[in-house]
Amino acid sequence: MTQRGSIAVLMDTSALLAPFQLGIDFERWIGILVDAKVEFYVLSKTLEELRALSTCSGKLASHASKALALAGRYGVLPSPDICKGDECLIKAAKERGCAVATCDRSLRKRLRDLNIPVFSPTGRGKIRVDGLLP
């Protein structure tokens, strides 16, 4: 998935919503942390989830609409067959050699247990990376 001198990062729904809900800009922080070209991707199921959230009411719908616009700048990968939610992200990351960006603590732990690099919030409005990047 990655080209020489670049890293692929698979954005989950929480990472796409983070700039609007938490004020955390994953794209900016990942660019600071990684000394290489970064290629951002989303799964087709992530886009489906954001579309569904954008039809709700209130702030969540507004944030989801903005997250969809943000995701429009990224490459779209087909979701692996016969899986849901986190399982799709994990499977796609393993198959394609991607790091994952997420705010989900349980997903972060699972990714680390599988030796998949993960970008996540530090709790101070910044992002950390756990694991070795390709």
OpenMM code with the backbone's topology and positions (N, CA, C; nanometers):
from openmm import Vec3, app, unit

residues = "MET THR GLN ARG GLY SER ILE ALA VAL LEU MET ASP THR SER ALA LEU LEU ALA PRO PHE GLN LEU GLY ILE ASP PHE GLU ARG TRP ILE GLY ILE LEU VAL ASP ALA LYS VAL GLU PHE TYR VAL LEU SER LYS THR LEU GLU GLU LEU ARG ALA LEU SER THR CYS SER GLY LYS LEU ALA SER HIS ALA SER LYS ALA LEU ALA LEU ALA GLY ARG TYR GLY VAL LEU PRO SER PRO ASP ILE CYS LYS GLY ASP GLU CYS LEU ILE LYS ALA ALA LYS GLU ARG GLY CYS ALA VAL ALA THR CYS ASP ARG SER LEU ARG LYS ARG LEU ARG ASP LEU ASN ILE PRO VAL PHE SER PRO THR GLY ARG GLY LYS ILE ARG VAL ASP GLY LEU LEU PRO".split()
positions = [
    Vec3(0.0820, -0.1192, 0.0000),
    Vec3(0.0000, 0.0000, 0.0000),
    Vec3(0.0865, 0.1257, 0.0000),
    Vec3(0.1947, 0.1238, 0.0757),
    Vec3(0.2772, 0.2439, 0.0811),
    Vec3(0.3816, 0.2406, -0.0290),
    Vec3(0.4106, 0.3582, -0.0798),
    Vec3(0.5175, 0.3718, -0.1767),
    Vec3(0.6451, 0.4014, -0.1000),
    Vec3(0.7567, 0.3838, -0.1630),
    Vec3(0.8844, 0.4089, -0.0972),
    Vec3(0.8863, 0.5528, -0.0449),
    Vec3(0.9203, 0.5682, 0.0823),
    Vec3(0.9272, 0.7009, 0.1414),
    Vec3(0.7937, 0.7572, 0.1841),
    Vec3(0.6893, 0.6718, 0.1894),
    Vec3(0.5588, 0.7213, 0.2324),
    Vec3(0.4957, 0.6207, 0.3285),
    Vec3(0.3947, 0.6664, 0.3997),
    Vec3(0.3207, 0.5803, 0.4908),
    Vec3(0.1718, 0.5972, 0.4640),
    Vec3(0.0998, 0.4860, 0.4686),
    Vec3(-0.0445, 0.4882, 0.4499),
    Vec3(-0.1112, 0.4862, 0.5870),
    Vec3(-0.2084, 0.5750, 0.6063),
    Vec3(-0.2819, 0.5816, 0.7325),
    Vec3(-0.4300, 0.5657, 0.7021),
    Vec3(-0.4896, 0.4681, 0.7674),
    Vec3(-0.6319, 0.4405, 0.7541),
    Vec3(-0.7053, 0.5141, 0.8655),
    Vec3(-0.7925, 0.6055, 0.8283),
    Vec3(-0.8650, 0.6883, 0.9255),
    Vec3(-0.9955, 0.6191, 0.9648),
    Vec3(-1.0201, 0.6048, 1.0951),
    Vec3(-1.1493, 0.5517, 1.1365),
    Vec3(-1.2459, 0.6668, 1.1605),
    Vec3(-1.3702, 0.6340, 1.1881),
    Vec3(-1.4741, 0.7354, 1.2040),
    Vec3(-1.4405, 0.8351, 1.3142),
    Vec3(-1.3910, 0.7856, 1.4262),
    Vec3(-1.3602, 0.8759, 1.5378),
    Vec3(-1.2499, 0.9750, 1.5022),
    Vec3(-1.1511, 0.9320, 1.4250),
    Vec3(-1.0435, 1.0226, 1.3836),
    Vec3(-1.0951, 1.1280, 1.2860),
    Vec3(-1.1901, 1.0895, 1.2009),
    Vec3(-1.2477, 1.1859, 1.1070),
    Vec3(-1.3368, 1.2877, 1.1778),
    Vec3(-1.4011, 1.2459, 1.2859),
    Vec3(-1.4869, 1.3366, 1.3631),
    Vec3(-1.4073, 1.4233, 1.4599),
    Vec3(-1.2868, 1.3806, 1.4958),
    Vec3(-1.2070, 1.4480, 1.5992),
    Vec3(-1.1831, 1.5975, 1.5765),
    Vec3(-1.1548, 1.6431, 1.4535),
    Vec3(-1.1325, 1.7870, 1.4372),
    Vec3(-1.2550, 1.8702, 1.4755),
    Vec3(-1.3726, 1.8137, 1.4572),
    Vec3(-1.4964, 1.8882, 1.4793),
    Vec3(-1.5532, 1.8667, 1.6192),
    Vec3(-1.5292, 1.7496, 1.6770),
    Vec3(-1.5793, 1.7220, 1.8114),
    Vec3(-1.4794, 1.7567, 1.9205),
    Vec3(-1.3510, 1.7306, 1.8941),
    Vec3(-1.2483, 1.7445, 1.9973),
    Vec3(-1.1455, 1.8531, 1.9676),
    Vec3(-1.1492, 1.9067, 1.8474),
    Vec3(-1.0496, 2.0069, 1.8099),
    Vec3(-0.9121, 1.9465, 1.7844),
    Vec3(-0.9066, 1.8177, 1.7530),
    Vec3(-0.7792, 1.7489, 1.7284),
    Vec3(-0.7661, 1.7230, 1.5789),
    Vec3(-0.6628, 1.7781, 1.5195),
    Vec3(-0.6392, 1.7646, 1.3762),
    Vec3(-0.5395, 1.6511, 1.3514),
    Vec3(-0.5921, 1.5308, 1.3296),
    Vec3(-0.5067, 1.4146, 1.3065),
    Vec3(-0.4130, 1.4371, 1.1881),
    Vec3(-0.4667, 1.4912, 1.0811),
    Vec3(-0.3865, 1.5099, 0.9597),
    Vec3(-0.2627, 1.5946, 0.9889),
    Vec3(-0.2822, 1.7046, 1.0578),
    Vec3(-0.1707, 1.7943, 1.0909),
    Vec3(-0.0687, 1.7255, 1.1818),
    Vec3(-0.1170, 1.6614, 1.2891),
    Vec3(-0.0261, 1.5986, 1.3852),
    Vec3(0.0478, 1.4797, 1.3259),
    Vec3(-0.0191, 1.4023, 1.2429),
    Vec3(0.0493, 1.2894, 1.1793),
    Vec3(0.1599, 1.3419, 1.0889),
    Vec3(0.1325, 1.4495, 1.0176),
    Vec3(0.2354, 1.5119, 0.9344),
    Vec3(0.3557, 1.5569, 1.0147),
    Vec3(0.3330, 1.6031, 1.1369),
    Vec3(0.4424, 1.6451, 1.2249),
    Vec3(0.5214, 1.5243, 1.2747),
    Vec3(0.4507, 1.4170, 1.3101),
    Vec3(0.5150, 1.2997, 1.3695),
    Vec3(0.5909, 1.2127, 1.2699),
    Vec3(0.5480, 1.2132, 1.1449),
    Vec3(0.6036, 1.1223, 1.0451),
    Vec3(0.6983, 1.1971, 0.9533),
    Vec3(0.8181, 1.1447, 0.9418),
    Vec3(0.9171, 1.2061, 0.8545),
    Vec3(0.9110, 1.1394, 0.7170),
    Vec3(0.7928, 1.1447, 0.6565),
    Vec3(0.7707, 1.0849, 0.5253),
    Vec3(0.6400, 1.1409, 0.4701),
    Vec3(0.6174, 1.1139, 0.3436),
    Vec3(0.4901, 1.1526, 0.2829),
    Vec3(0.3809, 1.0642, 0.3429),
    Vec3(0.2685, 1.1245, 0.3771),
    Vec3(0.1572, 1.0502, 0.4359),
    Vec3(0.0428, 1.0434, 0.3354),
    Vec3(-0.0077, 0.9223, 0.3139),
    Vec3(-0.1229, 0.9004, 0.2281),
    Vec3(-0.2383, 0.8567, 0.3183),
    Vec3(-0.3467, 0.9334, 0.3175),
    Vec3(-0.4614, 0.9038, 0.4028),
    Vec3(-0.5673, 0.8276, 0.3243),
    Vec3(-0.6299, 0.7302, 0.3930),
    Vec3(-0.7329, 0.6475, 0.3325),
    Vec3(-0.8497, 0.6301, 0.4297),
    Vec3(-0.9667, 0.6012, 0.3734),
    Vec3(-1.0841, 0.5623, 0.4513),
    Vec3(-1.1437, 0.4386, 0.3861),
    Vec3(-1.2109, 0.3590, 0.4671),
    Vec3(-1.2827, 0.2437, 0.4137),
    Vec3(-1.4193, 0.2873, 0.3634),
    Vec3(-1.4713, 0.2164, 0.2658),
    Vec3(-1.6047, 0.2487, 0.2148),
    Vec3(-1.7098, 0.2373, 0.3261),
    Vec3(-1.6923, 0.1439, 0.4189),
    Vec3(-1.7876, 0.1304, 0.5301),
    Vec3(-1.7794, 0.2491, 0.6263),
    Vec3(-1.6630, 0.3092, 0.6378),
    Vec3(-1.6490, 0.4290, 0.7207),
    Vec3(-1.7312, 0.5424, 0.6604),
    Vec3(-1.7259, 0.5553, 0.5283),
    Vec3(-1.8062, 0.6573, 0.4610),
    Vec3(-1.9553, 0.6304, 0.4791),
    Vec3(-1.9948, 0.5035, 0.4730),
    Vec3(-2.1354, 0.4680, 0.4958),
    Vec3(-2.1784, 0.5078, 0.6370),
    Vec3(-2.0914, 0.4817, 0.7338),
    Vec3(-2.1224, 0.5177, 0.8731),
    Vec3(-2.1377, 0.6689, 0.8884),
    Vec3(-2.0481, 0.7448, 0.8265),
    Vec3(-2.0577, 0.8910, 0.8342),
    Vec3(-2.1836, 0.9422, 0.7644),
    Vec3(-2.2197, 0.8827, 0.6515),
    Vec3(-2.3432, 0.9236, 0.5826),
    Vec3(-2.4649, 0.8994, 0.6720),
    Vec3(-2.4668, 0.7849, 0.7393),
    Vec3(-2.5780, 0.7545, 0.8296),
    Vec3(-2.5826, 0.8535, 0.9454),
    Vec3(-2.4670, 0.8859, 1.0019),
    Vec3(-2.4616, 0.9819, 1.1126),
    Vec3(-2.5043, 1.1214, 1.0676),
    Vec3(-2.4747, 1.1552, 0.9428),
    Vec3(-2.5084, 1.2890, 0.8938),
    Vec3(-2.6591, 1.3085, 0.8773),
    Vec3(-2.7359, 1.1989, 0.8787),
    Vec3(-2.8817, 1.2104, 0.8673),
    Vec3(-2.9495, 1.2220, 1.0034),
    Vec3(-2.8708, 1.2104, 1.1107),
    Vec3(-2.9257, 1.2277, 1.2462),
    Vec3(-2.9567, 1.3760, 1.2660),
    Vec3(-2.9867, 1.4124, 1.3875),
    Vec3(-3.0118, 1.5542, 1.4141),
    Vec3(-2.9053, 1.6078, 1.5097),
    Vec3(-2.8956, 1.7379, 1.5155),
    Vec3(-2.8059, 1.8034, 1.6101),
    Vec3(-2.6619, 1.8135, 1.5640),
    Vec3(-2.5750, 1.8332, 1.6629),
    Vec3(-2.4330, 1.8555, 1.6344),
    Vec3(-2.3669, 1.7360, 1.5675),
    Vec3(-2.4070, 1.6158, 1.6078),
    Vec3(-2.3459, 1.4971, 1.5489),
    Vec3(-2.3649, 1.4947, 1.3982),
    Vec3(-2.4832, 1.5280, 1.3507),
    Vec3(-2.5090, 1.5312, 1.2065),
    Vec3(-2.4207, 1.6346, 1.1384),
    Vec3(-2.4078, 1.7504, 1.2005),
    Vec3(-2.3227, 1.8554, 1.1456),
    Vec3(-2.1768, 1.8108, 1.1412),
    Vec3(-2.1300, 1.7516, 1.2494),
    Vec3(-1.9909, 1.7029, 1.2548),
    Vec3(-1.9676, 1.5927, 1.1509),
    Vec3(-2.0658, 1.5033, 1.1366),
    Vec3(-2.0518, 1.3942, 1.0402),
    Vec3(-2.0467, 1.4478, 0.8971),
    Vec3(-2.1255, 1.5491, 0.8676),
    Vec3(-2.1218, 1.6102, 0.7341),
    Vec3(-1.9855, 1.6723, 0.7058),
    Vec3(-1.9302, 1.7396, 0.8065),
    Vec3(-1.7965, 1.7985, 0.7909),
    Vec3(-1.6907, 1.6892, 0.7768),
    Vec3(-1.7060, 1.5801, 0.8520),
    Vec3(-1.6116, 1.4688, 0.8432),
    Vec3(-1.6188, 1.4030, 0.7052),
    Vec3(-1.7378, 1.3955, 0.6479),
    Vec3(-1.7517, 1.3421, 0.5116),
    Vec3(-1.6765, 1.4282, 0.4110),
    Vec3(-1.6864, 1.5582, 0.4272),
    Vec3(-1.6140, 1.6491, 0.3380),
    Vec3(-1.4629, 1.6288, 0.3535),
    Vec3(-1.4174, 1.6137, 0.4761),
    Vec3(-1.2754, 1.5878, 0.5020),
    Vec3(-1.2335, 1.4561, 0.4374),
    Vec3(-1.3139, 1.3519, 0.4556),
    Vec3(-1.2826, 1.2203, 0.3994),
    Vec3(-1.2789, 1.2229, 0.2474),
    Vec3(-1.3473, 1.3193, 0.1867),
    Vec3(-1.3459, 1.3326, 0.0423),
    Vec3(-1.2088, 1.3631, -0.0150),
    Vec3(-1.1180, 1.4076, 0.0702),
    Vec3(-0.9806, 1.4368, 0.0263),
    Vec3(-0.8914, 1.3126, 0.0275),
    Vec3(-0.9419, 1.2041, 0.0847),
    Vec3(-0.8616, 1.0837, 0.1036),
    Vec3(-0.8989, 0.9761, 0.0038),
    Vec3(-0.8083, 0.8815, -0.0131),
    Vec3(-0.8376, 0.7669, -0.0967),
    Vec3(-0.9404, 0.6770, -0.0288),
    Vec3(-1.0233, 0.6131, -0.1084),
    Vec3(-1.1253, 0.5226, -0.0544),
    Vec3(-1.0856, 0.3796, -0.0876),
    Vec3(-1.0816, 0.2962, 0.0170),
    Vec3(-1.0498, 0.1553, 0.0002),
    Vec3(-1.1774, 0.0731, 0.0184),
    Vec3(-1.1945, -0.0318, -0.0604),
    Vec3(-1.3108, -0.1173, -0.0393),
    Vec3(-1.2986, -0.1858, 0.0960),
    Vec3(-1.4095, -0.1979, 0.1661),
    Vec3(-1.4086, -0.2655, 0.2958),
    Vec3(-1.3961, -0.4154, 0.2740),
    Vec3(-1.3175, -0.4814, 0.3588),
    Vec3(-1.3081, -0.6276, 0.3472),
    Vec3(-1.4472, -0.6905, 0.3618),
    Vec3(-1.4673, -0.7997, 0.2929),
    Vec3(-1.5973, -0.8685, 0.2968),
    Vec3(-1.6255, -0.9284, 0.4335),
    Vec3(-1.7514, -0.9383, 0.4641),
    Vec3(-1.8038, -1.0097, 0.5810),
    Vec3(-1.7364, -0.9666, 0.7118),
    Vec3(-1.7349, -0.8406, 0.7366),
    Vec3(-1.6869, -0.7931, 0.8660),
    Vec3(-1.7564, -0.6619, 0.8976),
    Vec3(-1.7517, -0.6254, 1.0249),
    Vec3(-1.8176, -0.5032, 1.0695),
    Vec3(-1.7210, -0.4197, 1.1516),
    Vec3(-1.7410, -0.2876, 1.1482),
    Vec3(-1.6720, -0.1937, 1.2362),
    Vec3(-1.5228, -0.2130, 1.2477),
    Vec3(-1.4781, -0.2319, 1.3719),
    Vec3(-1.3351, -0.2419, 1.4003),
    Vec3(-1.2697, -0.3584, 1.3272),
    Vec3(-1.3430, -0.4678, 1.3098),
    Vec3(-1.2868, -0.5841, 1.2409),
    Vec3(-1.2453, -0.5488, 1.0988),
    Vec3(-1.3242, -0.4666, 1.0316),
    Vec3(-1.2895, -0.4230, 0.8954),
    Vec3(-1.1619, -0.3400, 0.8957),
    Vec3(-1.1525, -0.2475, 0.9906),
    Vec3(-1.0323, -0.1639, 0.9998),
    Vec3(-0.9083, -0.2486, 1.0248),
    Vec3(-0.9188, -0.3407, 1.1173),
    Vec3(-0.8042, -0.4258, 1.1517),
    Vec3(-0.7639, -0.5113, 1.0325),
    Vec3(-0.8621, -0.5734, 0.9687),
    Vec3(-0.8329, -0.6593, 0.8535),
    Vec3(-0.7701, -0.5793, 0.7396),
    Vec3(-0.8266, -0.4642, 0.7093),
    Vec3(-0.7728, -0.3803, 0.6012),
    Vec3(-0.6316, -0.3325, 0.6339),
    Vec3(-0.6086, -0.2921, 0.7585),
    Vec3(-0.4756, -0.2445, 0.7980),
    Vec3(-0.3723, -0.3563, 0.7838),
    Vec3(-0.4081, -0.4757, 0.8259),
    Vec3(-0.3155, -0.5891, 0.8145),
    Vec3(-0.2891, -0.6243, 0.6689),
    Vec3(-0.3948, -0.6311, 0.5887),
    Vec3(-0.3806, -0.6708, 0.4482),
    Vec3(-0.3017, -0.5693, 0.3672),
    Vec3(-0.3197, -0.4415, 0.3973),
    Vec3(-0.2613, -0.3355, 0.3146),
    Vec3(-0.1396, -0.2686, 0.3770),
    Vec3(-0.1015, -0.3095, 0.4978),
    Vec3(0.0168, -0.2529, 0.5623),
    Vec3(-0.0004, -0.1080, 0.6036),
    Vec3(-0.1206, -0.0728, 0.6491),
    Vec3(-0.1505, 0.0646, 0.6902),
    Vec3(-0.1369, 0.0811, 0.8410),
    Vec3(-0.1037, 0.2020, 0.8815),
    Vec3(-0.1224, 0.2424, 1.0198),
    Vec3(-0.2686, 0.2838, 1.0319),
    Vec3(-0.3187, 0.2983, 1.1547),
    Vec3(-0.4578, 0.3379, 1.1760),
    Vec3(-0.4611, 0.4596, 1.2665),
    Vec3(-0.5504, 0.5521, 1.2377),
    Vec3(-0.5742, 0.6683, 1.3241),
    Vec3(-0.7098, 0.6509, 1.3896),
    Vec3(-0.7146, 0.6594, 1.5232),
    Vec3(-0.8393, 0.6393, 1.5958),
    Vec3(-0.8373, 0.7097, 1.7310),
    Vec3(-0.9559, 0.7405, 1.7816),
    Vec3(-0.9715, 0.7912, 1.9184),
    Vec3(-1.0240, 0.6824, 2.0105),
    Vec3(-1.0517, 0.5666, 1.9559),
    Vec3(-1.1118, 0.4550, 2.0280),
    Vec3(-1.0043, 0.3794, 2.1065),
    Vec3(-1.0123, 0.3839, 2.2395),
    Vec3(-0.9096, 0.3211, 2.3242),
    Vec3(-0.9043, 0.1693, 2.3073),
    Vec3(-1.0201, 0.1053, 2.3000),
    Vec3(-1.0193, -0.0410, 2.2874),
    Vec3(-0.9630, -0.0831, 2.1514),
    Vec3(-0.9945, -0.0088, 2.0462),
    Vec3(-0.9378, -0.0382, 1.9141),
    Vec3(-0.7869, -0.0155, 1.9173),
    Vec3(-0.7434, 0.0913, 1.9810),
    Vec3(-0.5996, 0.1193, 1.9922),
    Vec3(-0.5272, 0.0011, 2.0561),
    Vec3(-0.5832, -0.0518, 2.1643),
    Vec3(-0.5211, -0.1645, 2.2334),
    Vec3(-0.5151, -0.2875, 2.1433),
    Vec3(-0.6236, -0.3155, 2.0733),
    Vec3(-0.6258, -0.4307, 1.9832),
    Vec3(-0.5222, -0.4160, 1.8719),
    Vec3(-0.5123, -0.2958, 1.8165),
    Vec3(-0.4139, -0.2716, 1.7113),
    Vec3(-0.2720, -0.2924, 1.7638),
    Vec3(-0.2440, -0.2430, 1.8824),
    Vec3(-0.1110, -0.2585, 1.9412),
    Vec3(-0.0796, -0.4056, 1.9676),
    Vec3(-0.1805, -0.4803, 2.0146),
    Vec3(-0.1612, -0.6235, 2.0382),
    Vec3(-0.1279, -0.6976, 1.9093),
    Vec3(-0.1728, -0.6439, 1.7959),
    Vec3(-0.1478, -0.7042, 1.6649),
    Vec3(-0.0275, -0.6418, 1.5936),
    Vec3(0.0453, -0.5555, 1.6634),
    Vec3(0.1633, -0.4872, 1.6071),
    Vec3(0.1311, -0.4011, 1.4862),
    Vec3(0.0131, -0.3392, 1.4881),
    Vec3(-0.0252, -0.2450, 1.3837),
    Vec3(-0.0038, -0.1050, 1.4403),
    Vec3(0.0761, -0.0209, 1.3738),
    Vec3(0.0980, 0.1153, 1.4241),
    Vec3(-0.0331, 0.1914, 1.4340),
    Vec3(-0.0461, 0.2710, 1.5408),
    Vec3(-0.1713, 0.3435, 1.5629),
    Vec3(-0.1429, 0.4851, 1.6106),
    Vec3(-0.2142, 0.5796, 1.5512),
    Vec3(-0.2118, 0.7196, 1.5927),
    Vec3(-0.3353, 0.7437, 1.6779),
    Vec3(-0.3153, 0.8043, 1.7962),
    Vec3(-0.4285, 0.8286, 1.8861),
    Vec3(-0.4017, 0.9535, 1.9691),
    Vec3(-0.5081, 1.0117, 2.0278),
    Vec3(-0.4906, 1.1330, 2.1084),
    Vec3(-0.4116, 1.1058, 2.2363),
    Vec3(-0.3381, 1.2058, 2.2802),
    Vec3(-0.2623, 1.1940, 2.4055),
    Vec3(-0.3432, 1.2436, 2.5241),
    Vec3(-0.4526, 1.3136, 2.4971),
    Vec3(-0.5315, 1.3733, 2.6040),
    Vec3(-0.4985, 1.5205, 2.6237),
    Vec3(-0.4024, 1.5715, 2.5504),
    Vec3(-0.3626, 1.7126, 2.5600),
    Vec3(-0.3784, 1.7842, 2.4264),
    Vec3(-0.4703, 1.7350, 2.3444),
    Vec3(-0.4931, 1.7962, 2.2141),
    Vec3(-0.3886, 1.7621, 2.1107),
    Vec3(-0.3050, 1.6643, 2.1421),
    Vec3(-0.2004, 1.6210, 2.0500),
    Vec3(-0.2205, 1.4744, 2.0165),
    Vec3(-0.1414, 1.4273, 1.9226),
    Vec3(-0.1490, 1.2893, 1.8757),
    Vec3(-0.0167, 1.2195, 1.9052),
    Vec3(-0.0261, 1.0915, 1.9400),
    Vec3(0.0940, 1.0087, 1.9574),
    Vec3(0.0871, 0.8943, 1.8576),
    Vec3(0.2014, 0.8324, 1.8348),
    Vec3(0.2044, 0.7126, 1.7528),
    Vec3(0.2639, 0.6000, 1.8372),
    Vec3(0.1972, 0.4875, 1.8341),
    Vec3(0.2448, 0.3677, 1.9028),
    Vec3(0.2759, 0.2629, 1.7980),
    Vec3(0.3922, 0.2031, 1.8068),
    Vec3(0.4312, 0.0993, 1.7118),
    Vec3(0.5273, 0.1537, 1.6086),
    Vec3(0.5970, 0.0625, 1.5473),
    Vec3(0.6945, 0.0998, 1.4461),
    Vec3(0.6254, 0.1234, 1.3133),
    Vec3(0.6597, 0.2322, 1.2512),
    Vec3(0.6039, 0.2644, 1.1203),
    Vec3(0.6853, 0.1967, 1.0124),
    Vec3(0.6181, 0.1546, 0.9040),
    Vec3(0.6915, 0.0882, 0.7951),
    Vec3(0.7925, 0.1809, 0.7312),
] * unit.nanometer
topology = app.Topology()
chain = topology.addChain("A")
for resn in residues:
    res = topology.addResidue(resn, chain)
    for name in ("N", "CA", "C"):
        topology.addAtom(name, app.Element.getBySymbol(name[0]), res)
